[in-house]
Amino acid sequence: MKKTTITLLALAAAAAAPAAMAQSTVTVFGRVDVGLQHIDNGAKTSRVDSGTYTASRLGFRGTEDLGGGLTALFFLESGISADTGNAAGGTRFFNRGSYVGLSSKDWGTVTLGRQYTPIFWPFLFADDAGPLRLHGYSAVQSIQRSNFLRVNSAALQKPVANGTIGSAASGVYAVGISSAFENNLVIYKTPSFGGLTVTGAVGAGEGYGDAGKVYGANAEYKSGPLYLGAGYTQKRGLVAATGREQKVTETMVGGMYSVTPELNLWANVHPWKYEASTASGGSIDGHDYMVGVSFKLPTGQLWANYAAKRIDDCNACDSSGFGIGYHHLLSKRTELYASLGRVANDDNAANSLNGVNPLRAGQSVRGIGVGIAHQF
């Protein structure tokens, strides 16, 4: 009798489960990319690396239909160093995003947590360096995003301070990018109005008061062969020794146009200002830009792009570079790739290529990479 009761309860639960869970979905997804690189940054090295093309990752995302056009959603993604099996986020487990939110087809989407700033998306969608975009060898990465500012400290014409945004190490002053993940963001994205969406973001300055806050916005338009995007970010930091603020303010306009189903042209321009927060003021102004082209073949894709960074308040601190790549598509999910990149640094510039810094300022960095990437 006991066995019969348990069996009947199990069958009842199994019958009820599909109805109870029909409106909820959870997806496991990710990418695994491992490649061989040969890098010359003043010393020649050959290495096996994860993320030569696209960052390896493991993620979970889910939605639940709440009825009335309202949906609950969540997103958790962790970076992986696939060449070693280690986590890529250090002590931060879901370093590539962790947020939860609500979405309405009529009112838009609100999400809270660690997320990309809105300016990231125009960078992404105005780049066609491979089917997964933003190749590690793309000039968007090496010139525009990997190093917002990386120069000899002595070359700066205005005083700067060490803080949570910009700081010096071994004589090189560096400012991290702001078109990436930020903690504690609240983001709202409108529904599409004829292909146009608008996104706004605010990040709480927890632990720093007003310093540490992030503000961002973008507007994106997608229609047929045309994509246009514009973004804005203001990020505040802190000089702990003095309590003064550091601040990065940037705007970006980018776009891509499909001349034919096979041929895409893409470009962006990215002006910015860094306020270094010293007693005498101090700021650094600059801009960078990129142009690119891609061509789809029956079994692959070719791409090439060029970018340059110009810094107004620094002597001989400009950089430029290019990337070239070919992707051979074995399936919709698996591709082989080969890429070539170069970063040319002026005497006091120290931009990197795919995470590899030059041994000294003024040194060019060259690299060749081949590998395999799979998404699931």
BELLIN-V64329 format. One record per residue. N is the residue number from 1. PSI is psi as a letter, one per 20 degrees, with the letter a starting at -180 (999 if undefined). OMEGA is omega in whole degrees, 0 to 359 (none if undefined). Layout:
# BELLIN-V64329
N|PSI|OMEGA / N|PSI|OMEGA
This chain:
# BELLIN-V64329
1|g|180 / 2|g|179 / 3|h|180 / 4|g|179 / 5|g|179 / 6|g|180 / 7|g|180 / 8|g|178 / 9|g|179 / 10|g|179 / 11|h|178 / 12|g|178 / 13|g|180 / 14|h|180 / 15|h|182 / 16|h|187 / 17|g|181 / 18|h|180 / 19|h|182 / 20|h|187 / 21|j|185 / 22|h|184 / 23|j|182 / 24|p|179 / 25|q|174 / 26|p|183 / 27|p|170 / 28|p|183 / 29|r|176 / 30|a|175 / 31|q|173 / 32|o|182 / 33|p|175 / 34|p|182 / 35|r|173 / 36|p|178 / 37|q|168 / 38|o|187 / 39|p|172 / 40|o|178 / 41|k|190 / 42|i|171 / 43|p|185 / 44|p|179 / 45|q|173 / 46|p|188 / 47|q|171 / 48|p|186 / 49|q|168 / 50|q|175 / 51|k|175 / 52|h|179 / 53|g|182 / 54|q|185 / 55|p|174 / 56|q|187 / 57|r|173 / 58|p|185 / 59|r|177 / 60|p|175 / 61|q|182 / 62|q|176 / 63|q|173 / 64|p|178 / 65|o|182 / 66|i|181 / 67|q|178 / 68|k|180 / 69|j|181 / 70|p|182 / 71|p|170 / 72|q|182 / 73|q|172 / 74|r|182 / 75|p|177 / 76|p|182 / 77|p|183 / 78|p|176 / 79|q|182 / 80|p|167 / 81|n|189 / 82|i|179 / 83|h|181 / 84|i|184 / 85|j|181 / 86|r|171 / 87|q|182 / 88|i|185 / 89|j|182 / 90|c|179 / 91|i|179 / 92|o|188 / 93|g|178 / 94|m|185 / 95|h|183 / 96|k|175 / 97|p|174 / 98|o|183 / 99|r|179 / 100|q|182 / 101|a|178 / 102|q|181 / 103|p|177 / 104|p|179 / 105|h|181 / 106|h|189 / 107|i|177 / 108|a|188 / 109|p|174 / 110|p|178 / 111|q|182 / 112|p|177 / 113|b|179 / 114|o|188 / 115|r|170 / 116|q|169 / 117|q|185 / 118|h|182 / 119|i|179 / 120|h|189 / 121|h|172 / 122|h|173 / 123|g|184 / 124|g|188 / 125|i|171 / 126|k|178 / 127|p|180 / 128|l|180 / 129|m|183 / 130|q|181 / 131|h|180 / 132|i|174 / 133|r|176 / 134|l|175 / 135|q|178 / 136|h|179 / 137|i|176 / 138|q|178 / 139|h|173 / 140|g|180 / 141|g|189 / 142|h|183 / 143|g|189 / 144|g|191 / 145|h|183 / 146|h|180 / 147|o|175 / 148|g|177 / 149|p|177 / 150|o|189 / 151|r|171 / 152|p|181 / 153|h|184 / 154|i|182 / 155|i|182 / 156|p|184 / 157|i|180 / 158|q|182 / 159|q|179 / 160|r|182 / 161|q|174 / 162|p|181 / 163|b|184 / 164|i|176 / 165|g|181 / 166|p|179 / 167|r|182 / 168|q|173 / 169|p|180 / 170|k|176 / 171|j|180 / 172|p|178 / 173|p|186 / 174|q|175 / 175|p|182 / 176|q|181 / 177|q|176 / 178|j|178 / 179|l|182 / 180|b|182 / 181|q|173 / 182|q|180 / 183|q|169 / 184|k|180 / 185|q|167 / 186|o|186 / 187|p|174 / 188|p|177 / 189|p|182 / 190|r|166 / 191|r|178 / 192|p|175 / 193|n|181 / 194|k|181 / 195|i|181 / 196|p|172 / 197|q|178 / 198|p|182 / 199|p|175 / 200|q|183 / 201|q|173 / 202|p|177 / 203|p|182 / 204|p|178 / 205|m|186 / 206|p|181 / 207|i|182 / 208|j|187 / 209|c|179 / 210|h|174 / 211|p|184 / 212|i|179 / 213|q|177 / 214|p|174 / 215|p|180 / 216|q|178 / 217|q|170 / 218|r|171 / 219|p|182 / 220|q|179 / 221|p|179 / 222|p|178 / 223|o|178 / 224|c|184 / 225|j|189 / 226|p|168 / 227|p|174 / 228|p|179 / 229|q|175 / 230|q|182 / 231|q|179 / 232|p|174 / 233|p|167 / 234|p|181 / 235|p|182 / 236|p|177 / 237|a|186 / 238|p|169 / 239|o|189 / 240|h|185 / 241|h|185 / 242|i|184 / 243|j|180 / 244|q|179 / 245|q|162 / 246|q|184 / 247|p|171 / 248|p|175 / 249|p|183 / 250|q|172 / 251|r|182 / 252|p|174 / 253|p|181 / 254|r|179 / 255|r|175 / 256|q|180 / 257|p|177 / 258|o|179 / 259|g|172 / 260|r|176 / 261|h|181 / 262|h|190 / 263|p|177 / 264|p|172 / 265|p|184 / 266|q|183 / 267|r|171 / 268|r|171 / 269|q|195 / 270|n|175 / 271|q|183 / 272|r|177 / 273|p|178 / 274|o|178 / 275|o|194 / 276|i|168 / 277|m|172 / 278|r|182 / 279|h|181 / 280|j|180 / 281|d|177 / 282|p|176 / 283|q|179 / 284|p|179 / 285|q|177 / 286|r|174 / 287|r|171 / 288|r|181 / 289|r|183 / 290|q|170 / 291|q|182 / 292|r|179 / 293|q|177 / 294|q|182 / 295|p|181 / 296|p|177 / 297|r|180 / 298|h|181 / 299|j|182 / 300|a|182 / 301|p|173 / 302|q|175 / 303|q|175 / 304|q|174 / 305|r|183 / 306|q|177 / 307|q|178 / 308|q|178 / 309|p|180 / 310|p|182 / 311|p|188 / 312|h|191 / 313|l|183 / 314|p|183 / 315|p|176 / 316|l|185 / 317|j|182 / 318|q|178 / 319|q|173 / 320|r|180 / 321|r|179 / 322|r|173 / 323|q|177 / 324|p|180 / 325|q|172 / 326|p|180 / 327|p|178 / 328|o|187 / 329|o|176 / 330|h|178 / 331|a|177 / 332|i|185 / 333|i|186 / 334|p|180 / 335|q|168 / 336|q|181 / 337|q|172 / 338|p|185 / 339|q|180 / 340|p|180 / 341|q|177 / 342|p|173 / 343|p|177 / 344|o|182 / 345|p|170 / 346|r|190 / 347|h|183 / 348|j|178 / 349|q|183 / 350|l|178 / 351|q|183 / 352|r|174 / 353|o|178 / 354|l|177 / 355|j|179 / 356|o|181 / 357|q|171 / 358|q|180 / 359|h|179 / 360|q|175 / 361|q|181 / 362|i|181 / 363|p|173 / 364|q|177 / 365|p|180 / 366|q|180 / 367|q|172 / 368|p|180 / 369|q|173 / 370|q|181 / 371|a|180 / 372|p|179 / 373|p|179 / 374|p|175 / 375|q|181 / 376|999|none
